[in-house]
Amino acid sequence: MTTARTTYDVAAVRADFPALRAGAAHFDGPGGSQVPRQVAEAVAATLTAPIANRGQVTAAERHADAVVHAARAAVADLVAGDPGGVVFGRSMTQLTYDLSRTLAAGWGPGDEVVVTRLDHDANVRPWVQAATARGATVRWADLDPDTGELTAEALAAVLSDRTRLVALPGASNLIGTRPDVAALTALAHRAGALAYVDGVHLTAHAPVDVAALGADLYACSPYKFLGPHLGCAVAAPSLLETLHPDKLLPSTDAVPERFELGTLPYELLAGTTAAVDYLAGLGGDDGDRRGRLVAGLTAVEAHEDRLRERVEEGVAELPGVTSWSRAAHRTPTLLYTFADRPAAEVSRALAQRGVNAPAGSFYAIEVSRRLGLGDTGGLRVGLAPYSDDDDVDRLLDGLRAALAQA
Ligand SMILES: Cc1ncc(COP(=O)(O)O)c(C=O)c1O
């Protein structure tokens, strides 16, 4: 049986992150997390051991092959997917552009594609542009600006028997909303459409099961969950078999390699495996990696939620602050604006005190505009597995001081 650690040992976690020794309090995790030394060591070890293009003849070739297989298995465990359906790429944005063009090859006038006002632009623009290029129609599922929710009703209103694909978020990187993805994908499937879920923000904050979410394609980015900078997409191999991206003549047509252009970054794949193993380690030592991942991410979620509540309670006592993170179910990612001063100014004041909380709309441009915040967004405060109570104290002290300056 797998058991979660009863208490989350954040001091032990922090000791694994060399970057924290520089002293900043990091609330910038939604933009990219800090990295534990185990991940950096795995990257370095892969670059310093003999390595070649994938093959089976030399030890160097077998090393590269093993690194790729290990990384597919790790990401599959992370999201309960099939290792044979894990595709790696430079970033989620690149993979989504590539997959949207490939999927759109089968679309034409009369077909419809649904995007949402809750998504990061990487899960909007590729679909809008691919649909437009094929003469297909784009329909928008709206975000409720008062609650921050993307409801089943909003999606149902724009679905039809012509919908070919619904692109939706696992969670919002701007306001943290976690829509009921399973309910939304069920609606998409009932309309006969595929569901493409942007899991970049969600994967860092909660255990994920792609089948339970109903995601036909699920995209995420290891650099958001303690890993290196690359992207991955997960789908059933049987679905990938039906898709035919442009590829070089001599490159393999096998799935998932068919979707991976050129040579993979082996060292970053090894770092991804190490990041997944690190998260699994937070779930204790018993049981298989998937079980430990669920336990570890459940513990991370509880830890981050406790700190989120502390931030929310502390900020609620400050004058003139508006919180835009209001959804019933949300990640520990909070967006704030201030009555008397631009968020960018508050962010700069915090930075002077070593508190890193950036301001902006973070490419979630549709969300920001729908909330009435234009392209400016607000101050984003994100909790991560290495965040602690001292960080929260520093943030609240910094906000108090920044807002006290007339
Ligand atoms: C929710 C969400 N989706 C997509 C992306 C884009 O990811 P990538 O940088 O891997 O292209 C981001 C990056 O911030 C994100 O937060």
The ligand as an SDF file (V2000), in Angstrom:
LIG
                    3D

 16 16  0  0  0  0  0  0  0  0999 V2000
   -1.1860   27.2560  -18.8050 C   0  0  0  0  0  0  0  0  0  0  0  0
   -0.0150   27.3390  -19.7370 C   0  0  0  0  0  0  0  0  0  0  0  0
   -0.1320   26.8090  -20.9580 N   0  0  0  0  0  0  0  0  0  0  0  0
    0.8750   26.8430  -21.8460 C   0  0  0  0  0  0  0  0  0  0  0  0
    2.0590   27.4550  -21.5460 C   0  0  0  0  0  0  0  0  0  0  0  0
    3.1600   27.4570  -22.5680 C   0  0  0  0  0  0  0  0  0  0  0  0
    4.0910   26.4960  -22.2080 O   0  0  0  0  0  0  0  0  0  0  0  0
    5.4970   26.4150  -22.9650 P   0  0  0  0  0  0  0  0  0  0  0  0
    6.3550   27.4760  -22.3850 O   0  0  0  0  0  0  0  0  0  0  0  0
    5.9980   25.0240  -22.6620 O   0  0  0  0  0  0  0  0  0  0  0  0
    5.2360   26.6020  -24.3980 O   0  0  0  0  0  0  0  0  0  0  0  0
    2.2270   28.0450  -20.2880 C   0  0  0  0  0  0  0  0  0  0  0  0
    3.4760   28.7550  -19.9540 C   0  0  0  0  0  0  0  0  0  0  0  0
    3.4910   29.6110  -19.1150 O   0  0  0  0  0  0  0  0  0  0  0  0
    1.1680   27.9660  -19.3550 C   0  0  0  0  0  0  0  0  0  0  0  0
    1.2690   28.4970  -18.1360 O   0  0  0  0  0  0  0  0  0  0  0  0
  1  2  1  0
  2  3  1  0
  2 15  2  0
  3  4  2  0
  4  5  1  0
  5  6  1  0
  5 12  2  0
  6  7  1  0
  7  8  1  0
  8  9  2  0
  8 10  1  0
  8 11  1  0
 12 13  1  0
 12 15  1  0
 13 14  2  0
 15 16  1  0
M  END
$$$$
